[in-house]
């Protein structure tokens, strides 16, 4: 046994003498930190690093099978899902790992902000962290493009459209990103390069710099009310605090980081196992222009926000808001590098985090269904309300069947039940004339596609007749205001037809 220990010590000394890395790494792992930092609030940075390592490892394994070709990318994902043993699980780990990493990084930044850990002397540490957040989001976006399915194709088109609005350099940026003016063969190769080489390289380098600065300046001490940060005294006070209460990071403080990181990994593995990988959805087809692309979970809030923006302010908001937001985050430690750190004495900071968190949650929720992604269960689970069929002619009832069979209620509601992409139909005949309804059904317009090729003349006639009975309670039918009403028209307007009695709407 003694001989084995001597040989191991000799090997250790031989390697250390030539590399000189083991002792510095040991010193870094056991560096002293204030005892108050051994808290569950300080575990998010380590968890994010572990998730990054997991993403790199699973990404390398996926790259062994994935083909970054516009003609083969989609089919290579099918091979991973169905032909490679546990290939689906590997994809699921990588996809869910992206969402987990974004969530942990956001929580980590919120914790750093609330604890005032961006103040002197850690200003540059915060600035590098902002860059790491942007790179993490870039990894997530480019990763969605790697699926190269219908969502990825049109989502990339939307992203390119947004980028094209940048004054002066918009078009060159699109050409640089897509490899031309349209999404083509070079596009996926460029995104593969970004996703596999450029962004991960920058991320790993940034994480290295981030960790180095954390070791250099120490982990920010627990904020105490009234303990202000002054550039002239803070570093001396921190050293005194570390000297009095310091404990080695490994193992006294690091065990909580390890437990939390392991918990996150188990949660990630469970999500990957039970929910599976993301996509791919249908093959990318530029001829299907009625596609409704939906981004991954991390970008749903942007998806919802852009949908709700009025058209006249959409471009200014898209171009100005991100620049102002990123600039504010970068300038924060430079403008507020001293002063109070405790959250209880910084109510504005707490309010900002609360408002941002609630806003992101609301818009993320809206992005899952409203109003561009209609509720899709109405036509199968909710029949036409009986009062809409009472005293109707056979032709009008046939139109109700057409409304149901053609899945019109995917996008329109009756009595509040149905999709929310288009307007409610309860009073459609009081808002649109028969000619207008015919034109809208056959030719489409706005968010509505044209159904002229999906309906035969008999179906069109019966559907229009049924829609013309939907006028609500005591509402007159719509008229073309460009034509003067005749006496007969006015009489007909005052008396609803016997086959279409007035309906009571909720």
N, C-alpha and C positions, 0 to 999 in steps of 0.2 A: 504493500500500500504506500509506504514511504517513497519507494522508487517511482511509482506512478505520479505522485504529487511533485516529485523533483523534476520528472520529465515534462509534466504539464507546465510547471513554472518556467522551465527552460524554454519551452515553445512560446509561452506568453512573452517572455523577455525578448526572444528573438524577433517575434512579430512586432512588438511595441517599439523595439530599437529601430526598426526599419520604417514603420508607418507613423509612429508617434501619434496615434489617434485614440487609443484605448483610454489612456489616462485623462486626456482632455474631455472625452465623452463621459467618463466616470465623474469627473469634477462637475461637468455641466448637469448631470442627472442628480447629483447630491448637493447642488448649490443650496444655500440656506434661503429660506423664505419666511416671512412673519407667520407665526402660528395661526393668526386669524384667517390666513389665506387657505387653510385646509378646510375648505367649505364646498358644499355642493353647488354653490353659485359660480365656482371657478373651473368647472369641468367641461365647458362647452368647446373651448379651444382645442383641447386634447381630442375630444370626440370628433371634431371636424377634421383633424389631421388623420385620425384612424380611417374615417370615411374616405378621405382623399386617397390614402394608400389602397383601400379596397377598390376604389374606382379605377385606379391605375392597373391593378392586377387583373380585375375582370375585363377591363378594356383590352389589355394585351391578349388575353385568351380569346375574346371575341374577334379580334383582328386576325386570328389564325384562320378563321372560316369566312368572315365577312368579305365581300367583294365590293370595293368602292367604285362600281361601274353603274351608270344609269340603267343599263340593260339587265344587270345581274344583282343589284343590291337587294331588291325586293325578294327575289327568289332565294338569295342566300340567307335571308332571315327565316324563310320557310324551312330551309334545310336545318338551321339552328333549332327551330321550334320542334321539328318532327323527326329529323334523321340523326342528329348528334345526341348521344346520351347526355341527359341533363343540360342540353343546350338551352332549352326554354328557361330553366332555372338560372342559368348564367345570365341570360338576357334580363330576366326579372330582377336579379340582384343588381345589375348595372343600372337599370331604369329606376328602380325604387331608391337605389343609393343616391342618385342625382337629386331626387326630391328630399330625401333625408338630409343630404349635405346642405342644400339651400336653406332648409328650415333651421338646422343647427347653426349655420353661419349667421343667419338673421337674428336668432336668439342671442348668440354670442355678442353681436354688435350692439343689440339693445341693452344687454347687461353691462357692457363696457361703457356705453353712453350714460346709463343711469348711475353707475358707480363713479362717473367722472374720471375713468381710467385713461382718457385721452389727453389729460392735462399734462403739464411739464413733469418729467422730461420725456414723455411717451407720445409726443405729437406725431413724429414720423411713424411710429408703430401703428397708430390709428390710420394714418394716410395710406400706408401699405395695406392695412386691413380693408379699406374701402376698395382699393384696387383688386384685392383678392375676391371680394364680393362680386364685383363686376365680371371678373374672370370666371367665377363659378356660374353666374348667370349665362355667360357666353358658352360655357361647356354644355349647359342644359339645352340651350337653343340649338347649337350645332349638333348635339346628340339627337334631337328630334328630327333634324334633317336627315341624319344617317338612316332612319327607317325608310325614307324615300317612298312613302305611301301617299295616298290622296291628301291626308291632312298635312303631311310634311311639304308636299309640292305646293299646295295653295297657301299654306302658312308662310313658306319662303317667298311666295309671290307678294303676299301682304307686307312682309318685312322689307322686301326690295322696293315696294311702292312707297313705304314710309321713308326709306333712305333716299329715294329719288327726289324728295321734297327739300332736301338740304340745298340752300342757295349756292349757286356757282359750281360746287363740287359734287352735287347729287348724282348726276349721270356718270361721271368717272368712278364714283364709289360703287355704283351698281355694276358697272362693267368689271371692276376689280373683284367684287364679291362673287358675281355669277359667271365670270369668264366671258361676258358678252352682254348684249342688251336683253336677252331672254334666258330662262332656265334651260340649260342644254347639257351636253355631255361633260363639259369642263366644270360645271357647277358642283357636282357631287365630289369630284376629285379635290376641289379647293376646300370644300367644307370638311372633307376627310382629313386633309392636311391640317386645317385649323383645329379640328377636334382631337386628333391623335398626336400631333407634334407641337404646334405653336402654343395653343392655350395650356396644355398640360405642362409644357416646359416652363412657361411663364408662371404658372401656379406653383410648381415645385420650387422654382427660384424665389418667388415671393414668400412662400411659406418658410423657406430657409432663412431669408432675411428677417422675417417676422419673428421667428424663434430666436435668432441671434440677438435681436434688439430686446426681446423679453429677458433673455439671460443677462444681457449687458446692464439693463436698468432695473432688473428684478420684476417679479410679479407685483402689480399694483396692490398696495395694502388695503385692508378693509376700510371703507370710508366711515369716518366718525363725525357726528354733528359738531361743527365748530372747529374742526381741524382743517384749516385752510391751506391751500397750496401756494407757497411763495417760492419763486425761482431762486431766491438767495439762500433759503434755508431748507427746502424740501429734501434734497439729496442727503444732507447731513442728518436730518430727522429720520429719514428712511433707514440709513445705516445704523443709527442708534436703536431704532425699533427692531431691526433684524438682529442686532447684537444681543438684545435683551430677550427676545421671544423667538428667535430664529430656530427653525427645524429643517432638516434636510428634505428636499422635495421628494426624493426617493429614499425610503419608502413611506415616510410619515404623511406626506400630503398626496402623493401620486396614487395611493390605493383607491381613493374616491374617483379619480380620473379613470382608473382602470375598470372599476365596477360600472361606472356610468357608460363608458365606451362599450363594454361587453353587453350591457343592457340594450343599448342602441343597436348593436350588431344583431342580437337575438330578435329584436323587434323587426329589423330590416329583413332578416332571413324568414321570419314568419309571414310578413307581407308578401315577399317574393313567392313563397310556397303557396299561400292561400289565394292570392289575387293574380299571380302569374305576370308575364311580361306585358309591356305596352305595345299593342299592335303586332304586326302592321295591319292597317285597314286596307281598303282597296288599292289596286295598283294605280300609280299616278297616271292620270289621263287628262291632258289639257283641254279635251273636247267637252268634258263635263263641267260646264261653267256654272251650274247651279249648286256646286258643292258648298258645304258650310264647314270650312276647316275649323278645327278647335285645337288650341295649343295644349301643351302639357299643363299639369296642375299649377306649376310655379308662375305661369304667365296668364292664367285665366283672368286675373284682375285687370291686366292691361287690355285684354280682349274685351272685357265688359266696359271698361272706361271709355275706350275708343268708340264702342257702339253707342254709348249714351251721349257723346259729345255732339253738339250742334255742328252742322257742316261748316258754318262760317268761321268757327274758331278751332276746328280740328287741327289744321296744319300749324298754326301758332303754338297750340298746346303741345303737340308732338315734338316740335323743334325746340321750344323754350323750356318747358317744364323739366325734362331730364337734365338739361344743362344746368339749370338753377339748382336742382336737387343735388346733383353730384358736386357742384361748386360749393354749396353750403356744407356738405359733409367734409370736403377737403379743407375748407377754411375754418371749420369749427375749432380745432385745437389751436390754430394760430390766433384766433380772435378771443378765445375763452380758455387760455392755457393756465390761468391761475384762479384761485378763489375756492368757494365751497364745492365739495364733492358729494356730500350725502344727499340722497334723493329726497329725503323729507324736507330739506331746505332748498330744493330746486323744483318747485311745483310746475314750472313751465316745461321742464324736461319730462316730468312724469306725464303731463297732459299731452305733450307731443307724441310720446311713445304710445299712449293709449289711443289717441285719435288715429294715428297711422295704423296701428294693429286692427282696430275696429273697421277702418276704411278698407284695408286689404281683405279682411274677412268677408265683409259685405259684398265687395265687388267680385271676389273669388266665388262666392255663392251664386251671385247673379250670373257669372260667366258659365255656370253649369247648365242653365236652362232658359234664360230670358234675355232679350226677346227673339234672338236670332236662332236659337236652338229650341224649337217648340217642344212642348210636352207631347210625347209620341204614343200615349196609351189611350187617347180619347176615342178613337174610331173603333177600337176593339172592346173597350170596357164600358163605354157609355153610349147607349142607344139614343136615337133622336127622341127628345122629350115628347110625351104623348100629346100635349096640347098643340104642338106644331103639326100634328097629323089630323087633328079633329076637324071634321067638316071639310076636308080637302078632297079634290077630285082625284080620280085614279092617276091622271098625268102628274099632278103635283106630288102625290105620294111616291110615284116612280122617281121623281126628282129627288125626294128625300133619300131614297135608296142609292141614287147616284152619289149624292153628297157623302153618304156613309162609305160606299164601296171605293170611291176614288180618294179616300183618306183626306178629304178636305178639312176635317176637324183636327188633323195634325197641327194645322196652323191657325185655325179659327175656332172661336168658342160659340156655344149655344148655352144660354143660362149659366155662363161662367165656367163651363166644362169644355176643355179642349186646349189646343195650342195657343200660344201667345205671340206668334210671329206676325200674324195679320190681324185686322180689326175683327171685333165680334160681329156675328151675322144676325143677331136678334132683330136689329132695326135697319138692315142693309137696304131694304126697298124704300125706306124713307130718306135715305141719304144718297142713293144712286138711282138713276133712271134705268129702265130696261135696256136701252141701248148701251149705257155705260157699263152695266153688269155684263152684258154679252161681250163687249169689247175687252173688259178686264179678264174675263174667263178665257177667252180665245187667244188674246194677244199678250196677256200678262202686263206687268208694270210694277215699278217699285221693287219690293221684295218678292213679289209673286211671279212665278214662272208662267209661261204660256201653256195652256192646256188644249190648244186647237188640234193638236195631233193625237191627244189622248182621249178625246171624246168624239163619238159619232154624232150625226145630226139629231138622232132621236134622244140621246143622252143629254145633249146640249139643250134641246128644247124643254125637256122635262125638268132639268136642273134649274134653268132660268125661271120656269113657271113656279117652282117651289120657292126659289129665292125671292120672287116678287110678292110672296105672301108674308114675308118676314118684315113687319112694319111696327111691331111693338104695340103699345096701348094707345088707341085713339090718335095715331099718327097718320098723316096723309102721305100718299105715295110721293116720291120725289118727282119733280118736274124740271124740265129744261128752262131755266130762267131767260134764255135768249128768245123764247117764243111766248107770246102773250096768251093767257088762258082764255079759252072760249067759255061761253055759258055752260056748254055741255061738259067741258073739262071740270069746271068748278063743281057742277052737280055730282059728277063721278067722284071727285075728290072728297066731297062731303059724305058720300055713302060708300063704305067699303063693300066690295063684292060679296055676295052671299057665300061663295065658296072659300072666302078668305076672311073670316071674322077677325076683329081686333084681338090682339094677343096681349096678355099681361106679362110684362117683363119684370124680373126681380129687381 
